[in-house]
Amino acid sequence: MPAIEPPSTELEPFLAQLSSAIAAKQLHKLVLSKYQGAEPLKQLQVRPVALKQHWQLSFTYKYQTNDVTHNYTAEQAISEIKALLGVQFYAANLFSAEAEAQLSISKKGKVLYQHKRLSQPVTVQQASHNREKHRYLTLDRPFLQELGVTDARQQLIPAMSRKWKQINKFIEIFSGAVQDTGLSKQKQLHVADFGSGKAYLTFAMHDYLTGTLGLDAKVTGVELRQNLVDLCNTTAAKLSLNGIAFEQGDVKHFKARGINVMIALHACDIATDYAIHMGIATGADIIMCSPCCHKQIRPQMKTPAVLAPMLIHGIHLGQEAEMVTDSLRALLLEASGYNTKVFEFVSLEHTSKNKMILATKNKQKCNREILLKQVAEIKQFYGIEQHYLERLLNITDEIS
């Protein structure tokens, strides 16, 4: 039997305290619970967020398998809470800078309201900042629905939860690189994403750059499969998105046109080297690669005697070839004027590979001679004749 809705007058003290906290921008957190309805909803959490320098309230509806987030102005938030409290949610906990309050509604509609002032005020702004800096995308973005990540109600489709995690992790890394290089302060920039596929990440980058940062960004997805190129261009047109387009082609034949950010995830074997070389040649501020298939170096490698008992196993030899290949790529990037990180990234769909090479332009001059000497020593140790990126950069003579 559903709970009886209490008289609105009995909720007024709590709603007045809530309105006062919101009006003064002193709300820290509001939690609505004891949900009674048809959806698998557990609770609603409300926190202040700063979006494009505007103070808003973020509503996170916490379902059994996913979260759905919406952002509201202060006026919209109060209206939404009034519509939910005592109708769908029958308990509330309010935390503000100076006070806390509890509200509970019984099945018979009886309201219990408790309020206490804090002995020491909470700094709400800092709490809000710590929360917000880890949020990069919300499920209400239209492109997520078009690409099948969310449904018509902007709820995460359970089968896409892994993809949603991957998208957010990628944007977290991408955001850090954009901030570190100062691209976030540029009015215009060009991103090229090679092997864009269905373009989950391509659309996410465009959304982050134009929506969150407010930049005039041009994002180009490059994909070999014409059907995916057509699908993505249709999606962009349907959403009336400016500054994002898709072209048929690959990294070997695409002509660089002032690219600030070069992305190539799971470019097979030497396609990664072509991508890195293009990023360097066009002077990209950021190069992000997720290497796949390390075939070029492995046949060249001669096992050092001391490592023979380890590398007799095929799986170890493959891991060694992967490590050597990507280590040489990182060193060659550094010798070309980049700060480089090689780290584990969450595995993307259809592959178990989860390594990423992230290179950002170095503002200080590197010691090219020392770096190329390290490349030469690694090659000599393993008996490697040539790394493909080294050939593309045309620096064989410098290394030898």
ZAFIRO-120811 format. One record per atom (N, C-alpha, C): residue in three letters; x, y, z. Coordinates in pm, whole numbers, plus 50000, padded with zeros to 5 digits. Example, Ala and Ser with C-alpha at 12.3 -4.5 7.8 and 13.67 -1.06 7.14 Angstrom:
ALA513194943150780;ALA512304955050780;ALA513204967050780;SER512854977550708;SER513674989450714;SER512905000350787;
***
This chain:
MET500854988050000;MET500005000050000;MET500895012550000;PRO500695021949906;PRO501545033849899;PRO501335042950018;ALA502375050650050;ALA502275059850162;ALA501325071150128;ILE500705076850233;ILE499795087950216;ILE500595100750201;GLU500205108850103;GLU500915121450082;GLU500605131150195;PRO501645136650261;PRO501415145750374;PRO500915159450327;PRO500255166850414;PRO499865180550380;PRO501105188750349;SER501035197050246;SER502195204850204;SER502685214150314;THR501775218550401;THR502175227750508;THR503165221350604;GLU503105208150622;GLU504005201250714;GLU505405200050657;LEU505555201750528;LEU506865201150464;LEU507525214850456;GLU506765225250487;GLU507255238850466;GLU508525242250544;PRO508665238250673;PRO509915241650744;PRO511155235950675;PHE511065223250630;PHE512195217050562;PHE512465223950429;LEU511405226450350;LEU511575232750219;LEU512085247050233;ALA511675253950342;ALA512165267550365;ALA513665267450394;GLN514115257450474;GLN515555256350504;GLN516335253050377;LEU515775244150296;LEU516415240550169;LEU516525252550077;SER515435259950061;SER515425271649974;SER516415282150021;SER516495283850152;SER517435293550208;SER518885289550179;ALA519205276450195;ALA520565271550169;ALA520935273150022;ILE519975270349933;ILE520225271649790;ILE520405286349751;ALA519525294949803;ALA519605309249770;ALA520925315349814;ALA521465310649928;ALA522725315849979;ALA523935308249924;LYS523665298349836;LYS524715289649779;LYS525515282849890;GLN524795278249992;GLN525415271450106;GLN525055256650113;LEU524325251750012;LEU523975237550012;LEU525205229149984;HIS525435219350067;HIS526545209950047;HIS526045197249979;LYS524955191650033;LYS524415179349974;LYS522985177250023;LEU522155171849936;LEU520805167749971;LEU520605153649920;VAL520095144750007;VAL519835130949968;VAL518365127849992;LEU517655124149886;LEU516275119549898;LEU516275104249889;SER515585097649981;SER515565083049984;SER514155078050016;LYS514045065050046;LYS512745058450069;LYS511835060749947;TYR512375057049832;TYR511635058749707;TYR510495048649697;GLN509345053249652;GLN508205044449628;GLN507635047749491;GLY507925038949398;GLY507485041049260;GLY507765028849177;ALA507555029849048;ALA507675018348959;ALA509095015848911;GLU509985025648919;GLU511335024248866;GLU512285018348970;PRO513375011848924;PRO514365006149017;PRO515305016949072;LEU514715027049135;LEU515455038749182;LEU515705037549332;LYS516945039749373;LYS517295038349514;LYS517255051749587;GLN517865061849530;GLN517885074949594;GLN518265085749493;LEU518095098049537;LEU518475109649457;LEU519455118049537;GLN520615121049478;GLN521615129449544;GLN521715142649469;VAL521715153549545;VAL521795167049486;VAL523025174149542;ARG523845179349452;ARG525055186649492;ARG525225199049405;PRO525865209449458;PRO526145221249375;PRO527305218649280;VAL527215223949159;VAL528305222749061;VAL528475236248992;ALA529675238548942;ALA529955250748865;ALA530135246648720;LEU529185250048636;LEU529235246748493;LEU529285259548413;LYS530385261248337;LYS530615273348258;LYS530465285748345;GLN531015284748466;GLN531045295848562;GLN529655299448616;HIS528665290348599;HIS527345292548654;HIS527095282248765;TRP526565287048879;TRP526265278348993;TRP524955271148965;GLN524995257848959;GLN523805249848936;GLN523755238349034;LEU522695230549026;LEU522545219049113;LEU522465206449028;SER523325196949062;SER523405184448987;SER522575173849059;PHE521595168348988;PHE520735157849041;PHE521245144448989;THR521665135649078;THR522105122249038;THR521085112049087;TYR520335106448991;TYR519335096149022;TYR520065082749023;LYS520135076449137;LYS520925064249153;LYS520015052049142;TYR520165045149028;TYR519405032949003;TYR520215020849049;GLN519625009149035;GLN520314997049082;GLN521564994049001;THR521544997248871;THR522684993848785;THR523395005748725;ASN522875017748744;ASN523515029448681;ASN523045042348747;ASP523685053248711;ASP523305066548759;ASP522875075148640;VAL521915083848663;VAL521475093548562;VAL521585107448622;THR522235116548552;THR522485129948606;THR521815140648522;HIS521195150148590;HIS520625162048527;HIS521065174348606;ASN521265185248537;ASN521665197748603;ASN520545207948593;TYR520275214848705;TYR519185224448712;TYR519655237748771;THR518955248348733;THR519165261148801;THR518555260148940;ALA518825270049025;ALA518295269849162;ALA516775269149162;GLU516135277149079;GLU514675277549073;GLU514105264149025;GLN514715258548921;GLN514265245748869;GLN514445234548972;ALA515575235149045;ALA515885224849144;ALA514845224649256;ILE514515236249308;ILE513525237049416;ILE512175231749369;SER511785235449247;SER510525230749191;SER510505215549177;GLU511615209849131;GLU511725195349114;GLU511645188149247;ILE512335193249348;ILE512335186849480;ILE510945187449542;LYS510245198649528;LYS508885199849580;LYS507945189749514;ALA508185186849385;ALA507335177349314;ALA507615162949354;LEU508825160249403;LEU509215146549437;LEU509005143049584;LEU509255152449672;LEU509235149649815;LEU507795147349863;GLY507585136049925;GLY506265132449974;GLY505385126249869;VAL505895125149745;VAL505155118949635;VAL505875106249588;GLN507195107449568;GLN507995095849531;GLN509065092549635;PHE509595102849701;PHE510605100849805;PHE510015104949941;TYR510275096350042;TYR509655098550172;TYR510685100650284;ALA511895103750248;ALA512915107150346;ALA513925116550280;ALA514495125650359;ALA515475135150306;ALA516495138650412;ASN517735140250369;ASN518815144750456;ASN519465156750389;LEU519485167850461;LEU520005180350408;LEU521265184350483;PHE522315187750407;PHE523585192250466;PHE523935205650402;SER524015215950483;SER524395229150433;SER525635234050507;ALA526075246050476;ALA527305251350537;ALA527175253050688;GLU525965255650734;GLU525805258950876;GLU524875249750952;ALA524155240750882;ALA523175232450952;ALA522955219150880;GLU522295209950952;GLU521865197250897;GLU520405195250932;ALA519695187950846;ALA518285185450873;ALA517895171750823;GLN516925165750892;GLN516405152650854;GLN514895153650842;LEU514355147050739;LEU512915146750720;LEU512505132350692;SER511465127750759;SER510965114250738;SER509445114750734;ILE508865107750637;ILE507405107350621;ILE506955092850636;SER506045090550730;SER505565076950755;SER504525072950651;LYS504145060250651;LYS503145055250557;LYS501795062050576;LYS501565067050696;LYS500295073950724;LYS500375088950696;GLY501525093450645;GLY501665107350609;GLY502165116250721;LYS502595110350833;LYS503095118250945;LYS504525122950913;VAL504795135650938;VAL506095141650906;VAL506915143551033;LEU508155138351029;LEU509095140451138;LEU510245148951085;TYR510445160551145;TYR511465170051097;TYR512425173451211;GLN513715171551187;GLN514745174651286;GLN515765184051224;HIS516245193451304;HIS517165203651254;HIS518195206951360;LYS519465208251318;LYS520495212451413;LYS521535221051342;ARG522035230851415;ARG523075239551362;ARG524435233351388;LEU525385235151296;LEU526735229751312;LEU527565239051399;SER528405233051483;SER529275241151570;SER530355248151490;GLN530735242051374;GLN531755248051288;GLN531285247351143;PRO531135258651075;PRO530625258750937;PRO531495250550842;VAL530855244650741;VAL531545236950637;VAL531805246050518;THR532995244850459;THR533315252650339;THR532725245650218;VAL531565250150176;VAL530835243550068;VAL531555244549935;GLN532165256049905;GLN532785258149774;GLN533875247749748;GLN534685244849850;GLN535775235349831;GLN535235221349808;ALA534185217649884;ALA533585204449866;ALA533015202949726;SER532385213549677;SER531805213149543;SER532895211849437;HIS533995218949455;HIS535105218449358;HIS535705204549352;ASN535935198349467;ASN536535185049468;ASN535655174949397;ARG534335176849410;ARG533405167649344;ARG533395169749192;GLU533355182349152;GLU533135185549013;GLU534345182748925;LYS535545183848979;LYS536705182748892;LYS536885168748834;HIS536135158648888;HIS536235145148835;HIS535095141848739;ARG534225151448712;ARG533105149148623;ARG533405155448487;TYR533325147148383;TYR533665151948250;TYR532485150948153;LEU531645140848170;LEU530485139048086;LEU529295134948171;THR528105138448125;THR526895133948193;THR526035126148093;LEU525185117648147;LEU524405108748061;LEU523305115847982;ASP523095128548009;ASP522055135747936;ASP522535141447803;ARG523785138547764;ARG524305143847638;ARG523615136847520;PRO523075144447424;PRO522295138447314;PRO523065128147232;PHE524375130147212;PHE525115120847127;PHE525155106847186;LEU525085105747319;LEU525105092647384;LEU523865084447349;GLN522725091247340;GLN521495084347301;GLN521555080147155;GLU522055088947069;GLU522135085746926;GLU523065073946899;LEU524125072546981;LEU525095061846961;LEU524735049247038;GLY523595049447107;GLY523125037347175;GLY523755034847310;VAL524315045147372;VAL524875043647506;VAL523765045347611;THR522825054447584;THR521695056747673;THR520385054447597;ASP519325052647673;ASP518015050347611;ASP517245063447597;ALA515965062647561;ALA515155074547537;ALA514965082947663;ARG515145076647781;ARG515015083947907;ARG516375088647960;GLN517385087647875;GLN518755091847908;GLN519335083648023;GLN518935071148028;GLN519485061748125;GLN520495052748055;LEU521535049348126;LEU522585040748069;LEU522025026948037;ILE522255022547915;ILE521885008847878;ILE522894999447943;PRO522424989748022;PRO523354981148100;PRO524494975148018;ALA524204970947894;ALA525234964647811;ALA526334974547771;MET526074987747788;MET527044997947750;MET527785003647871;SER527654997647987;SER528295003148107;SER529815003148095;ARG530354992948033;ARG531814992348013;ARG532275003447918;LYS531495005247811;LYS531835015747715;LYS531755029547780;TRP530735031747863;TRP530565044447934;TRP531765047248023;LYS532275036948090;LYS533465038548174;LYS534665042148089;GLN534805035747975;GLN535945038447886;GLN535915052747833;ILE534735057347794;ILE534595070947742;ILE535015081047847;ASN534525079347970;ASN534855088648077;ASN536325088448113;LYS536935076648114;LYS538355075648145;LYS539195082548038;PHE538795080547912;PHE539525086947803;PHE539425102147814;ILE538235107347838;ILE538065121847848;ILE538815127447968;GLU538915119548074;GLU539715123848190;GLU541175125948150;ILE541735116348076;ILE543125117348031;ILE543275128647930;PHE542345129247837;PHE542345139647733;PHE542265153547796;SER541385155147894;SER541215168047961;SER542505172548029;GLY543185163148097;GLY544445166548163;GLY545485171448065;ALA545575164747948;ALA546545168647847;ALA546205182347787;VAL544925184847763;VAL544485197847709;VAL544825209047805;GLN544615206647935;GLN544935216848035;GLN546445218948046;ASP547205207948047;ASP548665208848064;ASP549345216247949;THR548825214547828;THR549465220747712;THR548985235047687;GLY547975239147761;GLY547445252647741;GLY546455253747627;LEU546075242347565;LEU545105242847455;LEU543735247447502;SER543465245747633;SER542165249947686;SER541975265047678;LYS543085272447658;LYS543025287047651;LYS543005292147507;GLN543155282647412;GLN543115286747271;GLN541685288447225;LYS541475297747135;LYS540125300047084;LYS539745289346983;GLN540735284446907;GLN540455274546804;GLN541475263346812;LEU541035251246783;LEU541975240046774;LEU541365229146687;HIS542245220446636;HIS541835209746545;HIS542275196346603;VAL541335187146616;VAL541595173546665;VAL541345163846551;ALA542275154646528;ALA542085144046428;ALA542115130546500;ASP541065122646480;ASP540945109546543;ASP540975098946434;PHE542085091546427;PHE542265081546322;PHE541755067846368;GLY541005061446279;GLY540355048946316;GLY539215051646412;SER538395061646380;SER537375066446474;SER536235056546495;GLY536045047046403;GLY535005036846421;GLY533625042946433;LYS532875038746536;LYS531545044246558;LYS531595057746628;ALA532805062046663;ALA533085075846708;ALA532545079446846;TYR532485069746936;TYR532115073047074;TYR533045083847130;LEU534345081547114;LEU535325090847170;LEU535395103747090;THR535195102946960;THR535245114846876;THR534145124646915;PHE532925119646929;PHE531815128146972;PHE532035133147115;ALA532605124547202;ALA532845128547341;ALA533855139947349;MET534925139247266;MET535915150047265;MET535285163147216;HIS534495162147110;HIS533825174147057;HIS532915180247162;ASP532165171847232;ASP531255176547336;ASP532015183347450;TYR533135177347490;TYR533935182947599;TYR534555196347558;LEU535115196947438;LEU535795209147393;LEU534815220647370;THR533695217647306;THR532755228247273;THR531775231247387;GLY531325220647455;GLY530335222347561;GLY530935226447694;THR531905218647742;THR532505221347873;THR533475233047869;LEU534375233147769;LEU535395243747762;LEU534945255747678;GLY533915254047599;GLY533415265147519;GLY534365269547409;LEU535135260247353;LEU536105263547248;LEU535505262147109;ASP536105268947015;ASP535745267446874;ASP536615256146820;ALA536145243946838;ALA536965232146805;ALA536505225746675;LYS537475221346596;LYS537205213446476;LYS537685199346505;VAL536785189746497;VAL537115175846526;VAL536855167646400;THR537885160746353;THR537785152546232;THR537985137946266;GLY537005129746233;GLY537155115246248;GLY537545109246115;VAL538595100946116;VAL539075094645993;VAL538895079546008;GLU538155073545916;GLU537795059345927;GLU537785052945789;LEU538325040745779;LEU538395033645651;LEU537025029045602;ARG536155024945694;ARG534855019245657;ARG533855030245623;GLN533465030845497;GLN532595041645450;GLN531235041545520;ASN530725029445554;ASN529425028945618;ASN529445035845755;LEU530575034845828;LEU530695041645956;LEU530895056645938;VAL531595060445833;VAL531755074745802;VAL530395080945777;ASP529585074245697;ASP528245079245665;ASP527365079845790;LEU527445069345872;LEU526645068745995;LEU526975080346088;CYS528265083046105;CYS528695093546197;CYS528355107446144;ASN528525109546013;ASN528155122445954;ASN526655124745965;THR525865114145950;THR524415115245965;THR524045118846109;THR524735112646205;THR524485115546347;THR524815130046379;ALA525955134846329;ALA526355148746354;ALA525335158446295;ALA524835155246175;ALA523855164046110;ALA522525163846186;LYS522125152046231;LYS520865150646305;LYS520885158746435;LEU522045159246499;LEU522185166646625;LEU522545181346602;SER522675185246473;SER523025199046437;SER524325203546503;LEU525315194746500;LEU526605197846561;LEU527515204846461;ASN528115215646502;ASN529065222846419;ASN530495219346460;GLY531365218046361;GLY532775215846392;GLY533175201446404;ILE532305191946370;ILE532685177846371;ILE532295171546237;ALA533225164246176;ALA532985158046046;ALA533825145446035;PHE533425136745944;PHE534105123745929;PHE534485121845783;GLU535695116245764;GLU536225113945630;GLU536665099545615;GLN536555094445493;GLN537015080845465;GLN538505081245435;GLY539285072745499;GLY540725072345476;GLY541445065645591;ASP542765066445588;ASP543555061045699;ASP544745070345726;VAL545495066845829;VAL546565075645874;VAL547705076745773;LYS547865066645688;LYS548955066845591;LYS548725076945480;HIS547455079645449;HIS547145088045333;HIS546485101245367;PHE546135103045493;PHE545505115545534;PHE546535126745534;LYS546185137945475;LYS547105149345471;LYS546885158145593;ALA547945159545672;ALA547855167545795;ALA547565182045762;ARG546605187845836;ARG546235201745812;ARG546145209045946;GLY547285212645998;GLY547315220446121;GLY546645213646239;ILE547025201346267;ILE546405193646375;ILE547035197346509;ASN546215200746607;ASN546695203346744;ASN546725190746828;VAL545785181646802;VAL545685169146878;VAL545535157646780;MET546435147646790;MET546405136046704;MET546075123746790;ILE544975116946756;ILE544515105146829;ILE544575093146736;ALA545115082046782;ALA545105069546705;ALA545055057946804;LEU543875052546822;LEU543715041446916;LEU543645028346839;HIS544505019146876;HIS544575005846817;HIS544865005846668;ALA545775014846630;ALA546305014446494;ALA547265002546488;CYS547004993246398;CYS547734980546399;CYS549184982046352;ASP550094976146428;ASP551514975246395;ASP552094988946358;ILE552654990346237;ILE553355002746201;ILE552395014446174;ALA551075011846171;ALA550135023046158;ALA550265032446277;THR550635027146391;THR550895035646508;THR552085044746481;ASP553115039346415;ASP554295047446382;ASP553945058446282;TYR553095055046184;TYR552645065346089;TYR551885076346162;ALA551055072246258;ALA550255082146332;ALA551155091346416;ILE552105085246487;ILE553035093246567;ILE553835102746479;HIS554305097546365;HIS555085105846273;HIS554255117546221;MET552975114946190;MET552115125746143;MET551955136346251;GLY551745131846376;GLY551605141246487;GLY552825150046503;ILE553985143846493;ILE555235151546504;ILE555395161046387;ALA555135155846265;ALA555335163846143;ALA554425176046139;THR553205174646189;THR552265185846185;THR552385194846307;GLY553275191046399;GLY553505199346517;GLY552395198546620;ALA551725186946631;ALA550635185246726;ALA551105187646869;ASP550285194346947;ASP550605196647088;ASP550395184047170;ILE549445175547127;ILE549125163247198;ILE549075151747099;ILE549725140647135;ILE549675128347057;ILE549235117247151;MET548115110747119;MET547605099847203;MET547465087347117;CYS548195076747154;CYS548155064247080;CYS547915052547175;SER547155042947127;SER547005030347198;SER547495019547103;PRO548765015547114;PRO549385006547015;PRO548724992747012;CYS548794986646893;CYS548234973246876;CYS549094965446777;CYS549324952746806;CYS550044943746716;CYS551494948446691;HIS552434943046765;HIS553844947246755;HIS554624937246670;LYS554384937946538;LYS554964927946449;LYS556294932046389;GLN556554944946382;GLN557724949646307;GLN559034946646379;ILE559034947946510;ILE560264946046588;ILE560534931346622;ARG559494923846647;ARG559684910146699;ARG560584901346612;PRO560424900946478;PRO561304892346398;PRO562774896646402;GLN563024909346431;GLN564404914446433;GLN565134911046563;MET564364909046669;MET564964907546802;MET565784894746814;LYS567004896446858;LYS567884885146889;LYS567974884047040;THR567624872547091;THR567534870847235;THR568904871247300;PRO569164880847389;PRO570424880847464;PRO570534867947545;ALA571734862447554;ALA571934849347618;ALA571344848747758;VAL571524859447834;VAL571064859347973;VAL569534858647982;LEU568834863147876;LEU567374863247879;LEU566764851047810;ALA567584842647750;ALA567094831247673;ALA566144822147751;PRO566444818747877;PRO565524810047952;PRO564144816447974;MET564084829747977;MET562814836847996;MET562034837947866;LEU562764841347757;LEU562094844447631;LEU561884832247543;ILE562184820447595;ILE561904808247520;ILE560404805947510;HIS559684812147605;HIS558214811247604;HIS557654822047513;GLY556794818147420;GLY556264827347321;GLY555554839347381;ILE554804837247488;ILE554064848347548;ILE555014858747605;HIS556124854147663;HIS557104863547718;HIS557814871147607;LEU558104864347498;LEU558774870947386;LEU557864881747327;GLY556574878747319;GLY555614888547268;GLY555524900747359;GLN555504898347490;GLN555454909447585;GLN556734917747578;GLU557864910847559;GLU559144917847549;GLU559184926547423;ALA558704921047312;ALA558684928647186;ALA557784940847199;GLU556664939147266;GLU555744950447289;GLU556424961247372;MET557084957247480;MET557744966747568;MET558864974247495;VAL559664966947418;VAL560774973147346;VAL560254982847239;THR559254978347163;THR558684986747056;THR558184999947112;ASP557384999347218;ASP556765011447272;ASP557765020047351;SER558765013747407;SER559825021447475;SER560605029647373;LEU560905023647258;LEU561615030947153;LEU560745042247097;ARG559445039647084;ARG558535050347039;ARG558555062047137;ALA558515058847265;ALA558505069447367;ALA559795077547362;LEU560935070747347;LEU562215077747340;LEU562325086447214;LEU561825081247103;LEU561875088946979;LEU560945101146986;LEU559835099747054;LEU558955111247077;LEU559655121747164;GLU560325117247268;GLU561035126547356;GLU562155133547280;ALA562825126047192;ALA563895132147112;ALA563335142147011;SER562035141046984;SER561375150346891;SER560715161946963;GLY560965163047095;GLY560475174647169;GLY559195172847246;TYR558915160547289;TYR557695157747364;TYR557995151847502;ASN557125154947598;ASN557095147747724;ASN556205135547703;THR556685123947740;THR555955111647706;THR555675103147829;LYS554445097847833;LYS554045088347937;LYS553505075747870;VAL553885064247923;VAL553335051547877;VAL552665045147998;PHE551385042547989;PHE550655037848107;PHE549495028848066;GLU548895022448165;GLU547765013548142;GLU546485021548128;PHE545715018048028;PHE544425024548003;PHE543375013648002;VAL542145016748042;VAL541095006448041;VAL540945001047901;SER540774987947889;SER540704981547758;SER539464986147684;LEU539634988947555;LEU538514993247472;LEU537824981047411;GLU536654983647354;GLU535834972847301;GLU536574965047193;HIS536374951747194;HIS536904942347094;HIS538414940047106;THR539074944247211;THR540504941647225;THR540904941247371;SER541934933547400;SER542434932947538;SER543594942447559;LYS544004949347453;LYS545114958747465;LYS544694970647550;ASN545524974547644;ASN545114985647732;ASN546284994947764;LYS547204996347671;LYS548345005347691;LYS548115018247613;MET548555029347672;MET548445042047601;MET549785049347604;ILE550135055547492;ILE551275064547484;ILE550705078647474;LEU551015086847571;LEU550545100847572;LEU551755109947562;ALA551795118047458;ALA552915127347438;ALA552395141547430;THR552985150447508;THR552615164647506;THR553875172747478;LYS553715183347402;LYS554865191347360;LYS555645196547479;ASN556945194547472;ASN557835198947580;ASN558175213647561;LYS557965221547665;LYS558255235847656;LYS559735238847676;GLN560475228747723;GLN561915230347743;GLN562675221847641;LYS563835226147605;LYS564635219047506;LYS565145205947563;CYS565015195047487;CYS565465181947534;CYS566925179647494;ASN567535169647558;ASN568895165647522;ASN568785154547418;ARG568625158447294;ARG568375149147184;ARG569495138747172;GLU570725142947190;GLU571865133847172;GLU571805122247271;ILE571515125247397;ILE571435114747499;ILE570285105147470;LEU569145110647431;LEU567965102347403;LEU568215092947285;LEU568835098047179;LEU569125089547063;LEU570195079247094;LYS571085082547187;LYS572075072747230;LYS571405061247303;GLN570385064347384;GLN569635053947454;GLN568905044847355;VAL568365050947250;VAL567715043047145;VAL568715033447082;ALA569895038647049;ALA570935030446985;ALA571355018847075;GLU571475021347205;GLU571905010947299;GLU570864999847311;ILE569585003447312;ILE568524993347319;ILE568524984947192;LYS568664991547079;LYS568704984346951;LYS569884974646946;GLN571024979146992;GLN572204970646990;GLN572044958647083;PHE571434960947200;PHE571254950147298;PHE570384938947240;TYR569364942847166;TYR568434932847111;TYR568734929346965;GLY569744935246908;GLY570094932146770;GLY569094937546669;ILE568444948546702;ILE567424954346614;ILE568084963146509;GLU567704960946385;GLU568274968846276;GLU567634982646268;GLN566304982946274;GLN565624995846260;GLN564194995346315;HIS563825006046384;HIS562455008146429;HIS561755016246321;TYR560485013046290;TYR559815019346177;TYR559635034446198;LEU559355038546320;LEU559205052846347;LEU560525060146323;GLU561605053646357;GLU562945059246332;GLU563145061646182;ARG562675052246102;ARG562795053545957;ARG561945065145905;LEU560705066345956;LEU559815077045913;LEU560365090845951;LEU561005091346066;LEU561585104146113;LEU562905107246043;ASN563435097045972;ASN564665098745895;ASN565825103045983;ILE565995095846095;ILE567075099446186;ILE568035087546208;THR568045078146112;THR568905066446125;THR570365070246143;ASP570835079846064;ASP572225083846071;ASP572575089746207;GLU571645097346265;GLU571895103246397;GLU572045092546502;ILE571225081846492;ILE571245071346593;ILE572465062646579;SER572785059146456;SER573935050546435;SER575255058146446;
***
